[in-house]
C-alpha cells in the first residue's frame, strides 16, 4: 500500500466512522435522516436564498430553481464562496454543458451576497473555495432535467477529498432519486 493510498484509506475510515456515529446519534435522538430512494426535491422556486457558513455548509445543500430563476448566496459567517465546478475555475465540469461558469470570489463580510440567474436547465454542483476539502459543496437543480447526461450527477473524480467525494455522492443519489 502506497503512502497516498494509506492516507486516503485512513481519511475514508475516519469519515465513515464519524458518519456512522452521527447516524447513531440521530437515531437515538429521533432525527433519522430520510432514505435516499425516497428523497423528494423541494418545489422549484423562482428565487432562492442559500446560506453560506455555520458548520461550513450551504443551507440548503440541495435547492430547486425554476428556469430563469435567481439564487442569492448569503454569507452567514466566516469567509466563503459559491464557485461552479467548471474548467474556468480549474475544476472538472459538474454543471450543464451549455451553462456558463461562475465564481463569487471569497465573500468576507457577514451578510455579503452573490447573485446569479440560471437560464439553462440541469444539475449544477458548486463549492466553497476555502472549504471544499471539508465537503462544503452544494447542488442546484434548475428546472426538471432528465438525470441522464448531467455532468453534476457523474461520479466525482479522483481529485476530491474523501469527505467531498462522499458528500457529492450523497447529493447525487438524492437528486437522482428526486428526478426519477
Backbone as a printed PyTorch tensor [residue, N CA C, xyz], in Angstrom:
tensor([[[  0.8540,  -1.1670,   0.0000],
         [  0.0000,   0.0000,   0.0000],
         [  0.9020,   1.2330,   0.0000]],

        [[  0.6870,   2.1570,  -0.9520],
         [  1.4950,   3.3740,  -1.0100],
         [  1.0640,   4.3260,   0.0850]],

        [[  1.9000,   5.3360,   0.3480],
         [  1.5670,   6.3200,   1.3780],
         [  0.2790,   7.0590,   1.0420]],

        [[  0.0990,   7.4430,  -0.2480],
         [ -1.1200,   8.1750,  -0.6100],
         [ -2.3570,   7.2780,  -0.4930]],

        [[ -2.2190,   5.9890,  -0.8500],
         [ -3.3470,   5.0680,  -0.7010],
         [ -3.6810,   4.8860,   0.7690]],

        [[ -2.6400,   4.7580,   1.6030],
         [ -2.8440,   4.5940,   3.0450],
         [ -3.5430,   5.8280,   3.6230]],

        [[ -3.0920,   7.0340,   3.2180],
         [ -3.7240,   8.2640,   3.7300],
         [ -5.1860,   8.3370,   3.3100]],

        [[ -5.4820,   7.9950,   2.0470],
         [ -6.8740,   8.0290,   1.5700],
         [ -7.7100,   7.0080,   2.3370]],

        [[ -7.1520,   5.8010,   2.5730],
         [ -7.8670,   4.7760,   3.3290],
         [ -8.1650,   5.2670,   4.7420]],

        [[ -7.1530,   5.8430,   5.4000],
         [ -7.3560,   6.3330,   6.7640],
         [ -8.3760,   7.4740,   6.8040]],

        [[ -8.2760,   8.3940,   5.8510],
         [ -9.2280,   9.5050,   5.8090],
         [-10.6450,   8.9900,   5.5850]],

        [[-10.8020,   8.0230,   4.6740],
         [-12.1180,   7.4450,   4.4000],
         [-12.6510,   6.7240,   5.6300]],

        [[-11.7640,   5.9970,   6.3430],
         [-12.1730,   5.2720,   7.5440],
         [-12.6450,   6.2340,   8.6230]],

        [[-11.9170,   7.3420,   8.8100],
         [-12.3100,   8.3340,   9.8160],
         [-13.6560,   8.9400,   9.4620]],

        [[-13.8430,   9.3160,   8.1850],
         [-15.1240,   9.8930,   7.7590],
         [-16.2460,   8.8830,   7.9350]],

        [[-16.0010,   7.6210,   7.5520],
         [-17.0290,   6.5820,   7.6940],
         [-17.3870,   6.3740,   9.1650]],

        [[-16.3790,   6.3530,  10.0350],
         [-16.6500,   6.1720,  11.4650],
         [-17.4470,   7.3470,  12.0140]],

        [[-17.0520,   8.5590,  11.6250],
         [-17.7800,   9.7390,  12.1010],
         [-19.2100,   9.7410,  11.5770]],

        [[-19.3850,   9.3600,  10.3180],
         [-20.7210,   9.2950,   9.7400],
         [-21.5690,   8.2560,  10.4650]],

        [[-20.9710,   7.1110,  10.7420],
         [-21.6960,   6.0650,  11.4680],
         [-22.1090,   6.5200,  12.8460]],

        [[-21.2050,   7.2010,  13.5500],
         [-21.5430,   7.7000,  14.8840],
         [-22.6190,   8.7740,  14.8030]],

        [[-22.5300,   9.6310,  13.7950],
         [-23.5630,  10.6550,  13.6310],
         [-24.9100,  10.0080,  13.3720]],

        [[-24.9270,   8.9380,  12.5780],
         [-26.1730,   8.2190,  12.3100],
         [-26.7370,   7.6130,  13.5680]],

        [[-25.8570,   7.0590,  14.4300],
         [-26.3270,   6.5030,  15.7090],
         [-26.9140,   7.5970,  16.5660]],

        [[-26.2410,   8.7370,  16.6280],
         [-26.7480,   9.8380,  17.4430],
         [-28.0950,  10.3070,  16.9250]],

        [[-28.2460,  10.3910,  15.5940],
         [-29.5250,  10.8200,  15.0220],
         [-30.6120,   9.8250,  15.3710]],

        [[-30.3030,   8.5160,  15.3100],
         [-31.3050,   7.5060,  15.6420],
         [-31.7170,   7.6060,  17.0940]],

        [[-30.7460,   7.8380,  17.9520],
         [-31.0610,   7.9390,  19.3770],
         [-31.8910,   9.1700,  19.6840]],

        [[-31.6840,  10.2490,  18.9210],
         [-32.4170,  11.4760,  19.1920],
         [-33.7360,  11.5320,  18.4420]],

        [[-34.0110,  10.5320,  17.5920],
         [-35.2590,  10.5260,  16.8400],
         [-35.1860,  11.3310,  15.5660]],

        [[-33.9980,  11.7640,  15.1510],
         [-33.8290,  12.5700,  13.9410],
         [-33.2940,  11.7260,  12.8050]],

        [[-33.9100,  10.6030,  12.5220],
         [-33.4430,   9.7430,  11.4350],
         [-33.4780,  10.5090,  10.1300]],

        [[-32.4120,  10.3820,   9.3400],
         [-32.4090,  11.0570,   8.0450],
         [-33.2590,  10.2590,   7.0680]],

        [[-33.7500,  10.9800,   6.0740],
         [-34.6340,  10.4040,   5.0680],
         [-33.8730,   9.4220,   4.1890]],

        [[-34.4200,   8.2550,   3.8880],
         [-33.7300,   7.3320,   2.9770],
         [-33.5620,   7.9780,   1.6010]],

        [[-32.4080,   7.7200,   0.9780],
         [-32.0960,   8.3310,  -0.3070],
         [-33.1180,   7.9890,  -1.3780]],

        [[-33.6140,   6.7070,  -1.4500],
         [-34.5300,   6.3670,  -2.5400],
         [-35.9020,   6.9910,  -2.3860]],

        [[-36.1920,   7.5780,  -1.2710],
         [-37.4810,   8.2370,  -1.0710],
         [-37.3530,   9.7610,  -1.0920]],

        [[-36.2200,  10.2690,  -1.5220],
         [-35.9770,  11.7050,  -1.4890],
         [-36.8660,  12.4230,  -2.4970]],

        [[-37.4770,  13.5110,  -2.0640],
         [-38.2720,  14.3560,  -2.9620],
         [-37.5890,  15.7110,  -3.0440]],

        [[-37.3680,  16.1730,  -4.2570],
         [-36.8150,  17.5170,  -4.4160],
         [-37.7930,  18.5320,  -3.8480]],

        [[-37.2830,  19.6050,  -3.2620],
         [-38.2020,  20.6710,  -2.8630],
         [-38.8580,  21.2590,  -4.1090]],

        [[-39.9800,  21.9040,  -3.9520],
         [-40.6480,  22.5460,  -5.0860],
         [-39.7240,  23.5960,  -5.7010]],

        [[-39.7580,  23.7010,  -7.0220],
         [-38.9450,  24.7010,  -7.7140],
         [-39.4650,  26.0910,  -7.3740]],

        [[-38.5400,  26.9950,  -7.1450],
         [-38.8930,  28.3760,  -6.8100],
         [-38.2850,  29.3200,  -7.8370]],

        [[-38.8690,  30.5210,  -7.9540],
         [-38.3600,  31.4970,  -8.9130],
         [-37.1640,  32.2660,  -8.3580]],

        [[-37.0230,  32.2850,  -7.0450],
         [-35.8400,  32.8840,  -6.4210],
         [-35.5470,  32.1270,  -5.1360]],

        [[-34.2710,  32.0080,  -4.8430],
         [-33.8220,  31.2600,  -3.6710],
         [-32.7260,  32.0170,  -2.9600]],

        [[-32.6550,  31.8330,  -1.6410],
         [-31.5110,  32.2950,  -0.8730],
         [-30.8370,  31.0600,  -0.2890]],

        [[-29.5420,  30.9820,  -0.4780],
         [-28.7560,  29.8750,   0.0630],
         [-27.7330,  30.4740,   1.0150]],

        [[-27.7560,  29.9980,   2.2540],
         [-26.8130,  30.4750,   3.2610],
         [-25.4590,  29.8100,   3.1060]],

        [[-24.4160,  30.5650,   3.4300],
         [-23.0490,  30.0330,   3.4280],
         [-22.4780,  30.2740,   4.8140]],

        [[-22.0560,  29.2090,   5.4770],
         [-21.4310,  29.4240,   6.7710],
         [-21.7820,  28.3650,   7.7630]],

        [[-22.0590,  28.8230,   8.9940],
         [-22.3960,  27.8740,  10.0420],
         [-21.3080,  26.8430,  10.2090]],

        [[-21.6150,  25.6100,   9.9120],
         [-20.6640,  24.4970,  10.0390],
         [-19.9730,  24.2220,   8.7040]],

        [[-19.6780,  25.2630,   7.9470],
         [-19.0820,  25.1330,   6.6090],
         [-19.9750,  24.2980,   5.7030]],

        [[-21.2350,  24.7060,   5.6190],
         [-22.1970,  24.0590,   4.7360],
         [-22.9810,  25.1310,   3.9880]],

        [[-23.5470,  24.7080,   2.8560],
         [-24.5270,  25.5310,   2.1620],
         [-25.8790,  25.1150,   2.7140]],

        [[-26.7460,  26.0780,   2.9590],
         [-28.0590,  25.7800,   3.5310],
         [-29.1370,  26.4340,   2.6870]],

        [[-29.8610,  25.6090,   1.9130],
         [-29.8620,  24.1480,   1.8570],
         [-28.7480,  23.6200,   0.9560]],

        [[-28.3850,  22.3450,   1.1550],
         [-27.3650,  21.7180,   0.3170],
         [-27.9030,  21.4150,  -1.0760]],

        [[-29.1880,  21.1070,  -1.1580],
         [-29.8470,  20.8530,  -2.4430],
         [-30.9810,  21.8650,  -2.5800]],

        [[-30.9830,  22.5950,  -3.6830],
         [-32.0300,  23.5870,  -3.9320],
         [-32.6030,  23.3480,  -5.3270]],

        [[-33.8550,  23.7620,  -5.5370],
         [-34.5580,  23.5390,  -6.8080],
         [-35.0830,  24.8810,  -7.2930]],

        [[-34.6440,  25.2790,  -8.4710],
         [-34.9370,  26.5970,  -9.0210],
         [-35.6490,  26.4580, -10.3580]],

        [[-36.6000,  27.3500, -10.6240],
         [-37.2340,  27.4010, -11.9370],
         [-36.2300,  27.9330, -12.9550]],

        [[-36.3530,  27.5100, -14.2210],
         [-35.5130,  28.0500, -15.2830],
         [-35.7530,  29.5550, -15.3500]],

        [[-34.6760,  30.3350, -15.3910],
         [-34.7750,  31.7960, -15.3930],
         [-34.8150,  32.3840, -14.0000]],

        [[-34.7460,  31.5380, -12.9850],
         [-34.7770,  31.9990, -11.5940],
         [-33.4120,  32.4720, -11.1110]],

        [[-33.4280,  33.1160,  -9.9620],
         [-32.2170,  33.7130,  -9.4070],
         [-31.9100,  33.1400,  -8.0320]],

        [[-30.6330,  32.8680,  -7.8040],
         [-30.1490,  32.4190,  -6.4940],
         [-29.3180,  33.5390,  -5.8920]],

        [[-29.5370,  33.7970,  -4.6200],
         [-28.6980,  34.7130,  -3.8620],
         [-28.0200,  33.9080,  -2.7690]],

        [[-26.6950,  33.8520,  -2.8150],
         [-25.9270,  33.2230,  -1.7490],
         [-25.5980,  34.3080,  -0.7360]],

        [[-25.8200,  34.0300,   0.5420],
         [-25.5730,  34.9940,   1.6080],
         [-24.5680,  34.4210,   2.5950]],

        [[-23.5350,  35.2000,   2.8830],
         [-22.5250,  34.7750,   3.8430],
         [-23.0600,  34.9740,   5.2600]],

        [[-23.2760,  33.8430,   5.9490],
         [-23.7810,  33.8870,   7.3210],
         [-22.6610,  34.0530,   8.3410]],

        [[-21.4660,  33.5770,   8.0070],
         [-20.3170,  33.6980,   8.9130],
         [-19.0630,  33.2470,   8.1870]],

        [[-17.9260,  33.7600,   8.5850],
         [-16.6570,  33.3140,   8.0220],
         [-16.3940,  33.8680,   6.6390]],

        [[-15.5210,  33.1660,   5.9110],
         [-15.1260,  33.5340,   4.5530],
         [-15.5400,  32.4160,   3.6180]],

        [[-16.4350,  32.7040,   2.6720],
         [-16.9820,  31.6630,   1.8070],
         [-17.1330,  32.1560,   0.3790]],

        [[-17.2610,  31.1880,  -0.5310],
         [-17.5520,  31.4990,  -1.9330],
         [-18.6050,  30.5330,  -2.4420]],

        [[-19.1950,  30.8770,  -3.5660],
         [-20.0550,  29.9740,  -4.3340],
         [-19.4040,  29.9110,  -5.7090]],

        [[-18.8210,  28.7450,  -6.0260],
         [-17.9870,  28.6000,  -7.2130],
         [-18.3980,  27.3580,  -7.9910]],

        [[-18.6410,  27.5200,  -9.2750],
         [-19.0570,  26.3930, -10.1290],
         [-17.9000,  25.4430, -10.3770]],

        [[-18.2270,  24.1520, -10.3980],
         [-17.2640,  23.1650, -10.8780],
         [-17.2100,  23.3090, -12.3880]],

        [[-16.1360,  23.9260, -12.8700],
         [-16.0200,  24.2550, -14.2910],
         [-14.5450,  24.4720, -14.6190]],

        [[-14.1210,  24.1370, -15.8410],
         [-12.7230,  24.3630, -16.2250],
         [-12.2670,  25.8170, -16.0700]],

        [[-13.1740,  26.7990, -16.2070],
         [-12.7910,  28.2010, -15.9930],
         [-12.2690,  28.4220, -14.5730]],

        [[-12.6880,  27.5560, -13.6500],
         [-12.2600,  27.6420, -12.2460],
         [-11.2430,  26.5440, -11.9200]],

        [[-10.5940,  26.0330, -12.9640],
         [ -9.5820,  24.9720, -12.8300],
         [-10.1270,  23.7050, -12.1880]],

        [[-11.3680,  23.3730, -12.4890],
         [-12.0040,  22.1730, -11.9690],
         [-12.7190,  21.4500, -13.1010]],

        [[-12.9710,  20.1580, -12.9060],
         [-13.7550,  19.4070, -13.8820],
         [-15.1800,  19.9440, -13.9000]],

        [[-15.8100,  19.8880, -15.0670],
         [-17.1780,  20.3790, -15.2390],
         [-18.1650,  19.4850, -14.4990]],

        [[-18.9840,  20.1210, -13.6390],
         [-20.0830,  19.4380, -12.9550],
         [-21.3490,  20.2960, -13.0510]],

        [[-21.4350,  21.0410, -14.1520],
         [-22.6160,  21.8450, -14.4720],
         [-22.9880,  21.5110, -15.9170]],

        [[-24.2200,  21.8640, -16.3580],
         [-24.6210,  21.5340, -17.7340],
         [-23.6470,  22.0890, -18.7770]],

        [[-23.5370,  21.3630, -19.8860],
         [-22.5920,  21.7340, -20.9400],
         [-22.8290,  23.1330, -21.4960]],

        [[-24.0760,  23.5810, -21.5960],
         [-24.3860,  24.8940, -22.1750],
         [-24.3810,  26.0240, -21.1480]],

        [[-24.1110,  25.7020, -19.9070],
         [-24.1720,  26.7090, -18.8390],
         [-22.8390,  27.4300, -18.6780]],

        [[-22.9290,  28.6880, -18.2930],
         [-21.7320,  29.4900, -18.0280],
         [-21.2340,  29.2410, -16.6110]],

        [[-19.9430,  29.3660, -16.4550],
         [-19.3000,  29.2290, -15.1580],
         [-19.5830,  30.4650, -14.2950]],

        [[-19.3400,  30.3320, -12.9950],
         [-19.4020,  31.4810, -12.1010],
         [-18.4580,  31.2620, -10.9290]],

        [[-18.0690,  32.3640, -10.3070],
         [-17.2560,  32.3450,  -9.0920],
         [-17.5090,  33.6510,  -8.3620]],

        [[-18.0580,  33.5530,  -7.1730],
         [-18.3690,  34.7510,  -6.4010],
         [-17.1290,  35.4300,  -5.8530]],

        [[-15.9930,  34.7090,  -5.8570],
         [-14.8420,  35.1910,  -5.0970],
         [-15.1530,  34.9760,  -3.6230]],

        [[-14.1610,  35.0680,  -2.7760],
         [-14.3840,  34.8420,  -1.3490],
         [-15.0790,  36.0730,  -0.7700]],

        [[-16.2340,  35.8300,  -0.1590],
         [-17.0150,  36.8920,   0.4810],
         [-16.6600,  36.8730,   1.9600]],

        [[-16.1030,  37.9700,   2.4480],
         [-15.6190,  38.0200,   3.8200],
         [-16.6000,  38.6670,   4.7950]],

        [[-17.4090,  39.5790,   4.3100],
         [-18.2970,  40.2920,   5.2110],
         [-19.5680,  39.4840,   5.4900]],

        [[-19.9280,  39.4130,   6.7700],
         [-21.1720,  38.7430,   7.1660],
         [-22.3290,  39.5310,   6.5560]],

        [[-23.2330,  38.8220,   5.9160],
         [-24.3500,  39.4690,   5.2360],
         [-24.0470,  39.7850,   3.7780]],

        [[-22.7910,  39.6200,   3.3590],
         [-22.4240,  39.8450,   1.9670],
         [-23.1130,  38.8220,   1.0710]],

        [[-23.4310,  39.2260,  -0.1540],
         [-24.1840,  38.3410,  -1.0440],
         [-23.5470,  38.2430,  -2.4250]],

        [[-23.9630,  37.2000,  -3.1320],
         [-23.6310,  36.9950,  -4.5440],
         [-24.8900,  36.4740,  -5.2020]],

        [[-25.2400,  37.0490,  -6.3590],
         [-26.4910,  36.6900,  -7.0260],
         [-26.2120,  36.2250,  -8.4520]],

        [[-26.9860,  35.2230,  -8.8780],
         [-26.8330,  34.6990, -10.2440],
         [-28.1690,  34.1720, -10.7410]],

        [[-28.4550,  34.4070, -12.0310],
         [-29.6590,  33.9070, -12.6820],
         [-29.2690,  32.6990, -13.5360]],

        [[-30.1250,  31.6730, -13.5260],
         [-29.8510,  30.4160, -14.2300],
         [-30.9000,  30.1930, -15.3160]],

        [[-30.4570,  30.2290, -16.5720],
         [-31.3490,  30.0650, -17.7160],
         [-31.2620,  28.6920, -18.3740]],

        [[-30.2770,  27.8930, -18.0090],
         [-30.0780,  26.5730, -18.6170],
         [-30.5200,  25.5040, -17.6170]],

        [[-31.5050,  24.6650, -17.9960],
         [-31.9160,  23.6040, -17.0750],
         [-30.7910,  22.5930, -16.8670]],

        [[-30.7650,  21.9980, -15.6860],
         [-29.7690,  20.9720, -15.4080],
         [-29.4040,  20.9090, -13.9410]],

        [[-28.4170,  20.0650, -13.6610],
         [-27.9180,  19.8740, -12.3030],
         [-26.5620,  20.5630, -12.2090]],

        [[-26.4280,  21.4510, -11.2320],
         [-25.2290,  22.2420, -11.0340],
         [-24.6230,  21.9010,  -9.6690]],

        [[-23.3830,  21.4460,  -9.6660],
         [-22.6520,  21.2760,  -8.4120],
         [-21.7280,  22.4700,  -8.2560]],

        [[-21.5930,  22.9510,  -7.0300],
         [-20.7230,  24.0890,  -6.7540],
         [-20.0670,  23.8920,  -5.3970]],

        [[-19.0880,  24.7180,  -5.1010],
         [-18.3120,  24.5460,  -3.8860],
         [-17.8630,  25.8840,  -3.3160]],

        [[-17.3990,  25.8290,  -2.0760],
         [-16.7830,  26.9700,  -1.4110],
         [-15.2790,  26.8070,  -1.5630]],

        [[-14.6220,  27.7680,  -2.1820],
         [-13.1910,  27.6550,  -2.4600],
         [-12.3730,  27.3450,  -1.2000]],

        [[-12.5220,  28.0920,  -0.0980],
         [-11.6860,  27.7730,   1.0590],
         [-12.0730,  26.4810,   1.7890]],

        [[-13.3160,  26.0250,   1.6240],
         [-13.7940,  24.9010,   2.4370],
         [-14.1960,  23.6660,   1.6490]],

        [[-13.8450,  23.6080,   0.3820],
         [-14.1830,  22.4110,  -0.3980],
         [-13.5850,  21.1360,   0.1990]],

        [[-12.3340,  21.1360,   0.6700],
         [-11.7880,  19.8940,   1.2530],
         [-12.5790,  19.4100,   2.4800]],

        [[-13.3330,  20.3200,   3.0970],
         [-14.1800,  19.9630,   4.2350],
         [-15.5870,  19.6030,   3.7840]],

        [[-15.7590,  19.4030,   2.4830],
         [-17.0300,  18.9860,   1.8770],
         [-18.0790,  20.0830,   1.8730]],

        [[-17.6690,  21.3490,   1.7910],
         [-18.6440,  22.4300,   1.6340],
         [-18.9810,  22.5300,   0.1610]],

        [[-19.9570,  21.7050,  -0.2480],
         [-20.4260,  21.6420,  -1.6230],
         [-21.9530,  21.6910,  -1.6170]],

        [[-22.5220,  22.0890,  -2.7320],
         [-23.9720,  22.1320,  -2.8530],
         [-24.4050,  21.7530,  -4.2570]],

        [[-25.6840,  21.4680,  -4.3870],
         [-26.2630,  21.1140,  -5.6780],
         [-27.4870,  21.9650,  -5.9280]],

        [[-27.5570,  22.5180,  -7.1190],
         [-28.7070,  23.2910,  -7.5590],
         [-29.3170,  22.5710,  -8.7520]],

        [[-30.6050,  22.2920,  -8.6750],
         [-31.3310,  21.6940,  -9.7930],
         [-32.1530,  22.8120, -10.4160]],

        [[-31.9480,  23.0470, -11.7100],
         [-32.6860,  24.0890, -12.4180],
         [-33.6620,  23.4020, -13.3610]],

        [[-34.9420,  23.7140, -13.1880],
         [-35.9800,  23.0760, -13.9930],
         [-36.1590,  21.6300, -13.5540]],

        [[-36.5940,  20.8050, -14.4920],
         [-36.8020,  19.3730, -14.2340],
         [-36.0360,  18.5630, -15.2680]],

        [[-34.7040,  18.5710, -15.1930],
         [-33.9050,  17.8850, -16.2050],
         [-33.9750,  16.3660, -16.0530]],

        [[-33.7750,  15.6620, -17.1600],
         [-33.6240,  14.2060, -17.0970],
         [-32.2550,  13.9240, -16.4800]],

        [[-32.1620,  12.9240, -15.5990],
         [-30.8800,  12.6560, -14.9380],
         [-29.7550,  12.2310, -15.8830]],

        [[-30.1020,  11.6240, -17.0200],
         [-29.0660,  11.1550, -17.9500],
         [-28.2730,  12.3390, -18.5020]],

        [[-26.9950,  12.1360, -18.6820],
         [-26.0990,  13.1230, -19.2980],
         [-25.9550,  14.4190, -18.5130]],

        [[-26.1350,  14.3730, -17.2030],
         [-25.9210,  15.5420, -16.3590],
         [-24.5190,  15.4330, -15.7320]],

        [[-23.5800,  16.3200, -16.1070],
         [-22.2420,  16.2380, -15.5130],
         [-22.2750,  16.2890, -13.9770]],

        [[-23.2510,  17.0050, -13.4100],
         [-23.3600,  17.1080, -11.9610],
         [-23.7820,  15.8200, -11.2880]],

        [[-24.2530,  14.8410, -12.0620],
         [-24.6460,  13.5540, -11.4780],
         [-23.6260,  12.4510, -11.7710]],

        [[-22.5320,  12.7960, -12.4210],
         [-21.4640,  11.8260, -12.6790],
         [-20.7070,  11.5540, -11.3810]],

        [[-20.1010,  10.3880, -11.2570],
         [-19.2720,  10.1250, -10.0730],
         [-18.1350,  11.1530,  -9.9920]],

        [[-17.8130,  11.6020,  -8.7800],
         [-16.6990,  12.5510,  -8.6390],
         [-15.3780,  11.9090,  -9.0710]],

        [[-14.4680,  12.7110,  -9.5560],
         [-13.1490,  12.2180,  -9.9610],
         [-12.2420,  11.9740,  -8.7750]],

        [[-11.0120,  11.6110,  -9.0520],
         [-10.0460,  11.2800,  -8.0150],
         [ -9.4280,  12.4960,  -7.3350]],

        [[ -9.6860,  13.7030,  -7.8430],
         [ -9.0260,  14.8850,  -7.2770],
         [ -9.7940,  15.5250,  -6.1210]],

        [[-10.8140,  14.8360,  -5.6040],
         [-11.5830,  15.3440,  -4.4770],
         [-11.1250,  14.6820,  -3.1830]],

        [[-11.2810,  15.3820,  -2.0580],
         [-11.0310,  14.7500,  -0.7650],
         [-12.0880,  13.6630,  -0.5620]],

        [[-11.8080,  12.7210,   0.3110],
         [-12.7810,  11.6500,   0.5450],
         [-14.0760,  12.2230,   1.1170]],

        [[-13.9940,  13.2470,   1.9590],
         [-15.1990,  13.8580,   2.5220],
         [-16.0330,  14.5090,   1.4220]],

        [[-15.3750,  15.2110,   0.4920],
         [-16.0920,  15.8510,  -0.6150],
         [-16.6850,  14.8070,  -1.5420]],

        [[-15.9300,  13.7600,  -1.8430],
         [-16.4450,  12.6680,  -2.6720],
         [-17.6920,  12.0690,  -2.0410]],

        [[-17.6340,  11.7620,  -0.7480],
         [-18.7900,  11.1780,  -0.0510],
         [-20.0000,  12.1040,  -0.1090]],

        [[-19.7780,  13.3990,   0.1140],
         [-20.8900,  14.3510,   0.0980],
         [-21.4760,  14.4750,  -1.3010]],

        [[-20.6300,  14.5910,  -2.3260],
         [-21.1410,  14.6800,  -3.6950],
         [-21.9180,  13.4260,  -4.0770]],

        [[-21.4310,  12.2570,  -3.6850],
         [-22.1530,  11.0220,  -3.9940],
         [-23.5070,  10.9700,  -3.2840]],

        [[-23.5670,  11.4540,  -2.0470],
         [-24.8430,  11.5020,  -1.3140],
         [-25.8070,  12.4720,  -1.9850]],

        [[-25.3160,  13.6630,  -2.3430],
         [-26.1690,  14.6400,  -3.0270],
         [-26.6360,  14.0870,  -4.3690]],

        [[-25.7260,  13.4490,  -5.1250],
         [-26.0870,  12.8500,  -6.4210],
         [-27.2160,  11.8400,  -6.2530]],

        [[-27.0880,  10.9560,  -5.2650],
         [-28.0980,   9.9110,  -5.0650],
         [-29.4570,  10.5320,  -4.7310]],

        [[-29.4560,  11.5600,  -3.9050],
         [-30.7300,  12.2150,  -3.5530],
         [-31.3460,  12.8920,  -4.7700]],

        [[-30.5360,  13.6370,  -5.5090],
         [-31.0580,  14.3630,  -6.6760],
         [-31.5550,  13.3900,  -7.7280]],

        [[-30.7630,  12.3530,  -7.9990],
         [-31.1890,  11.3550,  -8.9910],
         [-32.5240,  10.7430,  -8.5660]],

        [[-32.6680,  10.3960,  -7.3020],
         [-33.9260,   9.8360,  -6.7960],
         [-35.0630,  10.8410,  -6.9390]],

        [[-34.7900,  12.1060,  -6.6560],
         [-35.8160,  13.1390,  -6.7650],
         [-36.2500,  13.4400,  -8.1780]],

        [[-35.3630,  13.1910,  -9.1580],
         [-35.6950,  13.4560, -10.5580],
         [-36.3430,  12.2630, -11.2520]],

        [[-36.2310,  11.0660, -10.6910],
         [-36.7520,   9.8700, -11.3670],
         [-38.2080,   9.6430, -11.0480]]])
